[in-house]
Every structure is written in structure tokens, then in C-alpha cells.
Amino acid sequence: MRQLSGSFFSFLLVCTTLHASAQQQPGTPAVLPRPDWHFRGFEGRTYLDSDPPQFPQPVQAPKGAPNIVLILLDDTGFGQYATFGGGVPSPTLDKLAANGLRYNRFHTTALCSPTRAALITGRNHHSVTFGSITETATGYDGYTCVLPKSCGTVAEVLRQNGYMTAWVGKNHNTPPWETSSAGPFDRWANGLGFDYFYGFNAGDMNHWNPILYENRDLVPPSKDPDYHLTVDIADKAIAWTRRMKSISADRPFFLYVAPGANHSPHQAPKEWIDKFKGKFDMGWDQYREETLQRQKRLGVVPANTKLTARSAGLPAWNTLNADQKRLYAHMMEVFAGYAAHADYEMGRVIDAIKEMPGADNTVFIYIVGDNGASAEGGIEGSVNENLFFNGFPEKWEDNIKVIDELGGPKHYNHFPSAWAHAMNTPFQWTKQVASHFGGTRNPMIISWPAKIKDKGGLRTQFVHTIDIVPTIYEICGITPPDALNGVTQKPIEGISIAYTFNDAKAKEQHNTQYFELGASRGIYSNGWMASSPSFMPWQTVRTGYDPDKAKWELYNVTDDYSQATDLSASNPQKLREMQDLWWVEAAKYNVLPLDWRAVERLNDEAMGRPSITGDRTSFVYYPGQLALPNGAAPRILNKSWTLTADIETSGAGTEGMIVTHGGLVGGYGLYLKEGKPTFVYNFLALERLSMSGNEPLPQGKSVITINFKYDGKKGEFGKGAEVTMLVNGKKVAEEKLPKTIPMQISLGEGLDIGMDNGSAVDFTYKLPFAFTGKIEKVAIQLK
């Protein structure tokens, strides 16, 4: 090879050096990932006449960049925890607030998936297509619930700028049709920039028998008889952080912890529930009055704050009979135990991190709720929240029969709507109502010992969920990228609140913010708030709504903190101005078209949402298929179907689950007990039809067939069915179902072959009830 001249190599070296200099400007790159590395020294014919070798070095976070710990509770009201005047003790929040700042005008979107999408992207929920929860997605730009590549997450940006990243707990931002083990995985937590994930891909989860994933792998059921999900989440968050800091002590980390608490089911260890016996006998009306007084004493609300009227449709406590009061007070005791337990477990996480080196340079951002407290338990409370999602009301007379079991593994319980309203004191309304602060105003605490000096301070500037990402970027010294992984990025829509850290009187910078959820609308602008609620959140059927005739209210929230005094009649011009502004913002951020439908949007097939099953009508599954999510399982609701199981047994001693779909709150199962085939249909925990063969299966191979003949026509929901069981072609049992599940078969649990992974569909066996024979295959044919 002809030797190149030294002058030419020198020229190349100068050019390379100039390029390197251009790359080393202050701040982080506006285009990620960084360009591929190239050797920048002199390369001769051999290593003997070349510059010393170099290697690409790991990306370093900006000098002094802090650790970030982001904690997000679920379904929590402003007036719930004692730190903000509530009746549930919260020593963890107390301690963190004493060492940091309390924000009393922080806002969410009024619902979980939308808030969480906004939180990790820094953009409005409709801008990132999350105008609803994933289970009610529709095919409009603001509502697909498919996170766009143009809206990269804070974790992905931090990861490419030298951070270690983890997400522990609830993920409600992956489309349901993408949550199976077949993927795709680019919108699982690992695909959204998180190096490590441990948690669940659903809106809620059974805390005693959860379906969990570690990264992309299904987690085996725990064998701990005292297992509880919140404890597990805290343990995993602590373990990951300790592991990372032991391995790479100098690298900062970003830890996002999202426990399932305080979302239903309200499940907690009995010893925590017992702490609150008798503490809520005063009822929800007196609780609200007492909470407001505590809030004023703490200074977390202005001294002139008024208690808003009880929201429409909610009963007064003094109108209830003695049994209702006893049941509802205990439901609140269960919730309080659940919430206090969550505060304790998050305290373990915080304390463990504070014991590590560099704790002073750790920013704790603790958001106390992704929306206000939930009214989805209905007026009379619930022992199975899946009834709400299927459009069925519950009766207190039925629920009081299991009062002593609430909080335990047999029920998916939820307190009455009026307790949710009380948890949101002093505001009107609850979760799902985006027009009022009861749905959108949540406490937030930020602690950063190294930089925030106003310990225990209060901040009153208007803040929204979308402001968290730009705040993180600013305090970490990171430039929001213009391009990420080859995709041009939408601008960040939030505004950093770092300006408030050391200046309590700093001028508010987030001056305008729209709100919308299920046609419940609100608009904030420079101290004014216009509000137009649509439906009561406990209403499952929503018809007759006209957005052009809907009532609007007007509040001067600079003087009226709780939205207690409606000024719409006295200031119609200002109201008109605010209404017009709402429509402008709605058009700007993909809010339109408005959609106020409720439970009917939960039916995947009726709504035409994508499905990994496509138009298939035949399915074959083999042993080892576990936790196949609803979005990837056969759509058996409101139609006829046949299930065929080819198995082999060793006689009467063979038992275990052959196939099950769903669990505690609804579903079906086919299993052997003492060798006898049994089929159970769990109708939303209200009724369990069970049918069995009279004789144990013979030793050897058998074929069990379940024929499920639906009574309704196409488009008719929840009609009855005739169910027939055959063994080797011979009918052995038949039953008539008066009703079937219409909308949603289960919450967070799917289809299993060979065992029951998650909660039990029936109470006649002990989990995991693994099949002791051999399963060749299970086939399902939709008719």
C-alpha cells in the first residue's frame, strides 16, 4: 500500500480536532444519540508509527448533576394525608416536607394514564395521544394512547446523557394490545428509556396476587404468605438503587416509583386497617369540616378558603341508616390503612436513598396522586370495581355481608364516592372531573438538600404535571433534544419550576392551562378558572350531553382558592373570554373531538381497537402460556365459543388448572378437582356458576369440551348463555347462565394454561393450582 504523506495525515488530524472542539461546547447535545465515535489521533501504517490507542468513553452526565427520585401515588386526594390537613397520618410526607417545599397549586389531568404520559414527556396529555386511559382509547389523534416517537421520555433523554434509569411499579402507558410476550416492546418501560423495570402493565392490580414483570419477563408468584405489592415495590426500588450505586457510584440515577396505591383494590395488611378502627365514624361531612380547619392551621390553604358544597348526587352522612354508616366508615378505615401503609413503604425507599453517598444531591419529587381520590366505587361502595367498568351498580345490603373481609384477598373493594369527595377537601368533585380542582389538584413535595434552602417552605405558583420534565432538564443541566433517535421532537410544553425553589414570591410563569377529560372541561388563565363538568364520575351510562348547552362556571381562583363562588352570572364577559380560550387551546393540543362515552368505550371489539388476534377465530395454546393479557387473548365476550382441552391424567389423583381467563373480579376456569372436570364462570364475583362431571377422568388421554352458546344477537351485550361440558364426546354436565360479562372480563389478569397466575377465579382451590397431569393443547374456537 502506498504510504500517505505526513502532511496529509496532519491535515486530517487538524480537521478531526476542530470537529471534536465543535462537539465539546457547554450543555448536552440537541441531537441524540451522539454520533458514532471515531479515533481522532494519527493512524500510521502500523501501531508503531501511530498515536496511542483510545477508546470511546461512557457518556458522562453534566458535572454535579443530581440524582432524581420521582414518586407518584395513585388516586389520592388533596385532603387525604395529614401533611396537607387530611385524616390519614403521613410521617414520610411530613418528614420530606420539613426538609423541602410544599406545592399547594400543583395540577394533574384528573386520570391516571393521561397524567403519567404528561409526567414522563413534559407535554400535554392530548399532545401525546393520551386523552384517556389506555383501555378506552379511540382512533383520533389525541386519543390513541400510542406514545409518539416525537415525544421522547425524560428517561430516554437522561439515559443518553449518562444517567442510570429505573421504573418500579405501575405502567399504564403501554397500549393493551402491545402488552403480551409477543410485544412489540418499544412502548414497554424498557423501550421508553428505562434500563430497569419491575411492576405491572395495567391500570390497577390485585395487591395480594399481582401479575408482575421484571423488564420483559413474567415474575413467578410469590411464596410469601404475607406478600403485599406495595412492600414488594419498595423492596425492588431500594435493591435497584443500592445495586447501581455499588457498581457505579459516580453516575447519577433517575428512579421513578409508582406504587399501585391508592388505586383500588383497597387492600392492606389487617394490622394497618385495625389502626383506624372508629376513626371515621364522624362521617364524610364532618371529616371535610375538620380537614379544612387543619389545612388552615397548617397554612396549606389560605385562611379565607371556603368549604365547597357537597357535589351533586352525593348523600349527606346524616341521611344514612346505622348499617350504612357502619359499612361506609369501615370502608374508609380500610382505605386509611392502605394509604398509611403506602406512606410507610415509600418512606423506606426515601430513607434507604438518604443513607447512600451523595444523598444531599438527590432531588425527591413526590407527587401525591395522579388525580384526585376516586369516586369509581359508586354511591354505595364496591366490593368488586369491575362491576363499575361493566356498568353494574352495587347495593350496600349485599356488601355489608362481607364487611369483615374487606381489604383482604377475597375482594376488589373501593369506598363510596362521598368518601372520595371528602378526601379532596376543600374542593368540589373527584377523579375523572377535569373541570374542578377535586379532580386535578394534588399535593406535591420537592426536596433537594444541596440546593433548596427554604426548608418547610410553601409554594403557591400554578404548576402542572407537564412542568416536571423541563424542571428536571434544567436542574440536571440537560438540553431538551430537538431530535431523539432519528425523530424530530415536539417542543416541551411545560415550564420549569426551578425558579420557585429559592424564591417563594417569584412571579408565576405557567399562566394558561387547559383541562379536559370525557368532555369535562376547564381552563386556567392568569388567576381565573372556567369550569364545565360533564357527568358524575360514578355514572356508567352517559347520554343526552350537548357541549354547546353545557353549563359553565367562573371562578377567580386568586381570591377563591377552592372554587367555592361561581361568578359566571355576574361576569359573563370574562366567562365568554375563557370559553373562547378553551376552544383555542383544545384545537392547539389535539383535544377534539369531545367524547363523553363511558363504559361502552371499554369494549375493545366494539371500539375497533387493535388486537394481536386480528380477525382470528381459532386459537391453540400450549402449557407454559401464562398471563396472556386481555388485549391479546381471544375475545369471548358477547358471542358463542367452544373450548377444547386435550389432556392426559394418571387417574383420580390428578388435579389443577387446565385453562383460566380472568380471576377474582370475573372470568372462567376449567380444572380438575379429585380427578373430576369442573368449569366455573365467574360473573363479576356476583355469581359463580360451577358445573362438574360426576366421575373422575379415566387414566390416560381425554378430551374435555366446553360449548358456550350465547343467547344474544350481534351487538347485544351481556345476554345469557347455555354451557355444556363434554368428556370424550359424551355430555357430562350442562347449565344455563342468566347473564354474562358484557364489557370487561377482568382487571389486569389474562389467560393462563396449566396454572392460575394471579388471583383465583374460584375459591375452591389454592393458588397457583398447577396441573399435575399433562396438557397437550387447549383450543378455543370463536363462533
N, C-alpha and C positions, 0 to 999 in steps of 0.2 A: 504494500500500500504506500502511495506517495506521501511523504511526511509533509504536514501542513506547516506553514511558516509561523514562527513565534509571533510576528506582528499580527497575523490573523487571529491567533488564539487570544492575544492581548485585547484585540477589538471585541471579540466575543465576551471576554471577561468584563470589560467596561460596560457593555450593554446589559449583561446579567446583573451587575452591581447596581446600575441605575434602576433596573426593574425591581430589584429587591428593595431599594430605597423607597421606591414609589409604594411598595406594599406595606411599608412599616410606618405609616402615618398613624397618629393617635386615633383611638377609637377602634371599634371592631368593624370588619368588612360589611359593606352594604349588599354584597352578593355572597351567598352561602350555597354549597360548601366552598371552601377556599380552593384555588387552582391546585392541580397536582404538583407535587414537589419535584424540583429538578436540581441536580448538583450544580453549584454556582462557581466552583473553582476551576483551575486549569486541568484539563484532561489531555495527557500526552499519549504517546504510543503504548506505554506500559505504566504500571503503577510507580515505577522508579522515577520517571520524569513527569509525574502528575502531582497535583496538590494532595494533601492528606484527605482521606475519605471523610465524608459527612453522612449523616442520616437525617431523614425527616423527623422533626421533634414533635411530641404531642402538643396539641393546641393548649395554650395557657389562658386561663381566664384573666380578665383585666386585673392588674395589681390591686390587692386589697378587696377584691370582690367578696361580698358576704355570702354565707350560707343562707338559703331561703327555705323556710318551713311554712307551707301553706296548708292550713287545716280548714276544712269545710264541713260543718254539720248539715244535717238534713232536716227539713220540716220543723223548724224551730222558730218560735215567736219572739218578738221584741221584749215582751213582758214575762218571759218564762223563767230565765235564770236570775239568781239573786244579784249578780253583778250589775244587772240593768233593772233591778227592782222586783224581779219575779219571786215566786214562792218555792223554786227548786234550788237548793244550795249548789253553789258552783265555785268551790275553793280554787280550782285550777284557773278559771277565768278571773277570779278576784286577784290572785297572785300575779297573773300575767298583766292585768290592767294596772296594778300598782307599780309595775316596772315599765309601763309603756303608755300608750294612748288609747282612749276610748272614742270611737266614732259613733255619733248618735243620729247621723243622717246618711247612712250607707244604704244602698238600694240594690235589690235583686230584680229578677224578671217575673216573679210570682210562681215559677215552676222549675223543676229540677233540671232536666236536660237543657233547656234554654239557658239557665243561669250558668251551668257548668261549661257549656260551649263558649259563652261570652267570657267566662273567667279564664280559660286557658288560651284564648286567642286575642283578647283585647278589642273585640269587635261586637257590635250589637247582635242579638240572637237571630234576628231575621237575616242579617247580612251573612251569617254563617249557616243559613238554612235551617236553624233550629227554632222556628216559630211555634213548636210544640214539642212534646216528648216523642221519643223515637217510635213508640207504639202507635201514635196517632198521626204519623207523617202523611202528607199528601203530595201530589205531584206538581207543586208550584215552587217557584224559586226560593221563597222564604221558608219553605215547609218540608223539604225532602229529608231533612235530618241526615244528610250525607255531607260531612265536613269537607269544604272545598280545599283543594291543594293551594289555592290562592290565599288561604287564611291559616298560615302555619302557626303551630302552637308555641307557647313560651318555652316548653320543654325542649322542642327541637332546636330552637334558637340558642338556648342555654347550652344544650349538649354540644352543639357545633362551636361553642365558644368556651369549651374547657370544663363544663360542669358535669358532675355525676347526677343522674336523674332517676327518680323512682315515683311510682304512683301506687299507693296502698289503699284499698277499699273499693268504693263504688265507682264503676264506669258506666255511665248512662249516655255515652256519646258514640257508640258503635251501632250502625243500623242492625236491627234484629236479624235481618236476612244474611248478615255477614258474621254472625257470632258462632257459627258451627266450627268444628275442627277442620273443615274444608276451606275456611277463610272466605274471601281474601282477608289478609291480616294488616293491610296498610292503615286501617282505621281502628284496629285494636290499640291498646295503650302503647305497646312496643312500637307500633307503626306511627305513633303520634309524638315520638321523641323521648319516650320514657325507656331508659335502659332496663328497668326492672318493673314488673307489675305483679301484684298479688291482690286479688279481690274478685269481684263479680261483675258480670256484664248484664245488668238489668236495673230496673227502677227501684226495686226493693228485694229483700232476701230474708228467708227464714233464718233467724239468728241461732237456732239450735241445730239445724240440719241444712247448712247452706251448700250451694253449688259454687265452687270457687276455682279460680285458675291461678297458676303461677306462671307468669309470662303467657305461653300458649298451651300449657299443659293442665289438664284437669287434676285437681287436688283430691287425693283419696279422702273419704270421710274420716273424721277424727274418731279415735277410740276413747277419748277422754270423756268420762260420764258427766263432767261439769263444764264441757265445752260451751263457749259463747263467742259469737262472731266478733263483737267489739273488742274482747280480750285478745283474740287472735290477730286482729288488725293492728292493735297496739304492739303486740309482740313482734310482728313482722316488720313494722316500721322501725322499731328500736334495733332489731337484729340487722336490718339492711344498713342503717346509718352507722352502727358500730363497725360492721364489716368493712364498709367503704373507707371510713376514717382510719381504720387499722391498716388497710392496704395502701391508701393514697392520702396521707394525712394533709398534704398541702393543697389538694384540689378542693374547691368548694362544691357543695351539693345542693340540689333542689329536691325537696321531699314534699310530695302532695299527698296528704292523708285525708281520706273521705269516708268516714265510717257510715254504715247504714243508718245509725241512729241520727235523728229521732223519727225516722220514717216508720210507718207500720211495716211489719207487725210490732206492736209494743210488747217486747219480750225481754225479761230481765231476771237475774237470779232472785229467788224468793227473799233472801236476806236484804236485798236492796228495796224491794217492794214493801217489806214489813216496816222499814224505817219511816214510812209515810202514813201509817195507819191513823185515821182520824184527822189528818192534816188538811183535808179539803172538804170536810163536812159543811163548811160555811157556804159552799156552792159558788158557781161561776160569777154571779153578780157581785157578791161581797168581795170575792177574790179580786175583781177588777178595781173596785174602790180602794182596797188595801194596797194593791200593787201600785196604783198611781201615786198614792201618798209616799210609798217607799221610793219611787222613781224621783219624786220631787226632792226628798231628803238627800238622795244621792247626787242630785244635780244632773241626772242623765236626761231629764226633760225640763223645759223652762218652768218656772214657778207658776206661770199663768196657764199652763196646759189644762185643757178641759177633757173630761172623760166623754168620749163619743157615745152616742146612743147605741143600744143593743142592735146589732144588724138585723135587718128584716128577716122574718121567718124563724128566728131563734126564740125558744121559750124562756120565760122568766123562771128562775130557780124556785120561787115560792109557789109556782103553779103545779109543781110535780108532786106525786104522791110519795109516801115513805119508801116504798120499794125502789122507785125510780131514783130517788136521792141516794139510797144505799148502793145501788148498782153504779150510778154515774160517779159518785165520789170514789168508789173503789177503782173504776177505770182510770180516774185521774191519779190515784195512788200508784197504779201500775206504771202509768206514763212517767210519773215523777221519779220512780225507782229506775226506770230505763234511762231517763235523761241524766240523773245524777251519776249513774254508773258510767255513762258515756263521758261525762266531765272528768271523772276519776281516771278512766283509761287514757284519755287524751293528756291528762296530767302526767301519767307515767312516761309518755312519749316526750313531752316537753322537758321533764326533769332529767331523763336519760341524755338528751341532747345537751342540756345545760352542764352536764358533768364532763362533756368532752372538751378537748382543747379547742380554742377558738370560739367558745360559746358566746363571748361578748360581741363577736362579729357575726352573729346569727340573727336574721330577721324573722320573727314569728308574725305571720299574718293569719289571724284566727277569725274566720267569718262564721258567725253564729247562726247558720241557716242559709240554705239556698233559696228559701222563700219563707213566708210566714207559716205558722202552725197549720196543720192540715185539717180541713173540715170534711174529709172524704169518709169519715166514719158515719156520717149521716146524723140526722136529728136524734136518733135513739141509740147511737153507738153501734159497734160492729164486733162480731167475733170471727168474721171472715171478710176481709176487704175485697176479695174477688167478687163478692156479691154486688158491691157497688159498681165494679167495672163491667158487670153483666146486666146492670140495670135493675137489680132486685133490692128493695128496701128490707130492713130488718126490724124486728119487734123486740122491745125491751123485755116483754114477757118471756120470750124464748131465751134471750141472752142471760137473764138473771139465773137461769138453771145451771149455768156453768161458771158462776161468779168466782168460785174458789179456784178455778183452773186458769183464770186469765193471767197472761204473762208467761205461761208455761208452753210446752211443746205441742199441745193439742189444738191451739187456736191461733188465728192470724188477726188478733184483736186490735181495735182502734177506738179511741174515746169519742164521745159525741161532739158534734160540730160546735156547740156552745162552749165547750172547754177550749177548743182551738181558738175561738174568738177571744176568750179570756187570756190565753197565752200571748195574744197580740196586743194587749193593753199598752197604750190607751187608744189604739187605732180601731177603725172600722174594718170589718171583713177579714179574710183569711187567705191562705194559699189558693191559687188559681185566679184571684181577683187582682188583676194588674192595675186597676184604676185607683186603688186606695192603698195606703201605707200598711194596712194589716196584711196585705199580700206581698209587699215589696220592701218594707223597711226592716232591716236586720241589724243587730249589733255587730260591730267589728272592733277588734283589738289588734294593734300593731306594737310590737316591742322590738327594739334594736339597741341593746345596752351601749354599744360602742358609739352610737351617733344621736340617739334621741335622749335629750336631757330632761325634758318635762315629764318626769315620772308621775304617773297617775293623772295626766292631763286629759282634757276633754276637747274634741274637735267637732265643730258644728258645720263645716262646709259640706255642701251637697257632693256626694260621692256615689258612683255606680260601679257595678261589677266590672264593666269594661275598663275601668281606671286602674285595675290591679296590674295588668301586664305592662303598660307603659311605666308604671311606678317601679316595677322590678327591673325593667331595662335601664331606667335612669340610675337607680342606686347601685346597679351592678356595672355600670359603665359600658353598656352594650347598645350598639346601633340597631334599631329595628331594620331588618333586611328589606331591600327593595325587591330582591329575588331570592327565593329559597328553593333549593333542589330543582333548579331549572324553571321555576314558575314565578312569574311576576306577582308580587303580593298586593293585596288590597291594603290601603292605608289603615294604620291603627286608628280606631275611632274613639278610644278612651283618652283621658288626660291624666298624666302623672300627678299623684297627690303628695309627692315628696316635699313640695313647697309648704305643706302643712306641718311637717314633722317638728320644726322648731319655731313655729310662729302660729300661735293659736288664733290670731286675728288676721291672718293672711286673707286677702280677697279671694273669694270663691272663683274658681276657674271653669268648673263644669256648669255652664249656665242653662243649657237646654237638654232635655232628655225625654224621649217618647217612651210610652209603655203600651204593650198590647199582648193579650193572651185570650184566645177564644172569644174575640170581639169585645172583651173588657178593655177599655181604652183610658189612657191617661197621658197628660203632657205637662212637664215641668218647665218653667222658663222664668228665670230671674225672680224667684221668690213666689211665683204664682203656680197653682196646680189646678188643672181642669180634669175632671174625672167623670167617666161614664161606664158604670158597671153593666154587665150584660145579664148573666144568670147567677143564681145562687150556686156555689160550688158543689153543694150536695144534690143538686138536680141532675138526674141522669138523662132526662128527655128535655130537649131544648128546641121548642118550635115557636113560631109566631114572632120572631125577632126582626125588627127593621132598624138598621143602623142609622137611617135618616130621621127616625122618630124617637130614637133612644134619648132618655133624659141625660143631660149633662149637669154637673155641679161645678162650682168655682170656689177656690179657697186661696186666701192669702197666707201661705204657709210660713212666711217670715214671722207673722204675728200669731198664727193659728197652727201650732206645731202638730196637732193631732187630726187636723181636718174635721173640726167639730162644727164650724159655722159656714154654711153654704151661702155664698154671695152672688149666686147666679142671677137671682131676681133683681138685686139692687145694682148690678154692674153687667148688664147684657152685652155692652160693647166689648169689655175685656174678655168675656166668655167667647164671643164670636171670634175675636182675635186668636184666642188659644185654640179654638176648634180648627180654624183655618191652618194654624201652625201644625196641629197634629196631622192633618192630611198631607201637608208638605213633607213632614218627617217620615210619614208612612210610605209615601211614594219613593222617597230617597233611600230607604233601608229595606225594601222588599217586603213590607208588611202586608200588602194587598195580594190577593183578595181576602177579605174578612171571612172567617169560618167559625160559626158558633156551635157546630155539632159536637156531641159529647161521646157517649159510649158507642155509637154506631161507627165512629172512626177507629175503634179498637179491632174491628174485624178485618184482618189482612186481606182476605179474599174479596170481601165486598168493596174494599177501598182500592183494590188493584195494586197493592204494594208488591215490590219484587219478592220472589221466593226462589230459593235454591232448588226447590222441587219443580218449578215451572208448571207445565200442564200435565205432568206425570200423574198417572192414576195407579201405577203398580210400583211397589216398593219391596225390597228384600233386605233384611238386616241380619247381622251375624253376631255371635257372642263378643262382648267387648265394646259394643256400641253403647256409650253412656252419655247422659246429659245432652242428647241432641236437642238443641233449643227449639222452641215453638216455631220460630221463623224458618227452620229447616226441616221440620217434621211434617208428616202427612196432614193435610188439612181435613180433619174428620168431622168438624162441626157442621151441623145442618145438612147432612147427607147420609146416605146409606154406605156401608163399608163392610168388608169381610177381612178377618184376621185369621191367618193360618200359621200354627206353630208346629214344626217338625222337631220332635224331641226324642230322647232315649232315657229310660229310667231303670232303676235297679229294684223296683217294687214299692211297697207301701211306705218305706222309709224315705223316699225321695221327696224333697220339698224345695221351695224357694220361688223367687220371682222369675217368670219367663219373659214378660214384657209389661212395662208400665209407662204411661204418659201422664205427667202431672204429679200431684201429690196431695198434701193436706187440704188445699183450698179447692180442688177439683181435678178430675181426671179419671183414668180407668187402670185396671191391672188384671193380668192373667197369671195365676200362680198355682203351685201345688202345695197343699197342706195335708200331711199324713197320706201323701200319695194321690189325693183327690184333686182334680182340676177345679179351680174356683175363678170366677170372673166377678169383679166388683166395678161398679160405675159410681163414682163419687160426684153427686150432683151438688157442687159448690158447698160441700160439708153440711148441707141441709138434710140430705138423704143419701144413703149408700145402698144401692141395690146390689145384693150379693147372690150368686147362683152357683151351685156346685154339683158335680157328678156324685152319684150315690156310692160308687165303688172306686177304690184306688186303681190307677192305671196298671195294666199288666206290665211285667218286666219286659224290657226291650223297647222297640221303637213304637211311637204313637204319633198320630196327627190330631191336634186339637184345633177346632174351627169355631170361631165366633162370627155369627151373622148378625149384623146390626142394621135393621131395616127401619129407616127414618120415615115418620108419618107425614112430614110436611112436604110441600112442594118447593121448587126452586125459588129462592127469595124469601121463604118463610123461616123465621128464626125460633129456635128453642122448642120446637114441637116434640111430641113423644116418639117412642121407638119400640119395636119388638126385638128382643135379644134372644138368640138361640145358640146353645152350645152343642157341638157335636164332637165325639171322640171316635176316630177311625170311621167316620161317615155315619155313625149312629147318634141320633139325638139323645142327649142325656139331661138337658135342662133348658127351660125357656122362661122368660119373664117379660113383663110389659113395663116400660118406663113412661110415666105420665108426662115428664118434661125432660129436656136435655139442655146442656150448656149452650147458650146462644152466641156469645161473643168471644170470650177468652177462657181457654181451658184451665190455665194455671198462671201463677205469678213466679217467673224466674226458674221454673222447672220444666224439663222437656222429657224426651223419650229415652228409656233405658232397656237394654236387653241383658238378661241374666242376673240382675240385682236391682235394688231400688236405691238409686243415688239421689239423696236429698231427703225430703220428708215423706212419710208413709201415706199412700193413697187410702190405706185401711188401717185399723187399729188391731188387727188380728195377728200381726207378726212383728218381729223385732228387726229393725234395720241392721245391716243392709240387705238381709234376707237373700243371700246369694243362692243361686240354683245349684243343687247338689247332683243333678243329673247332667245330661249333655244336651245342648241345644244345637241342632244342625242349622236352622234358619227360622226366621219369622217373616212372613209375607203379609203385606197389607194391600188390599185392593179397594180403591175408591169407586163407588158406583155413580 
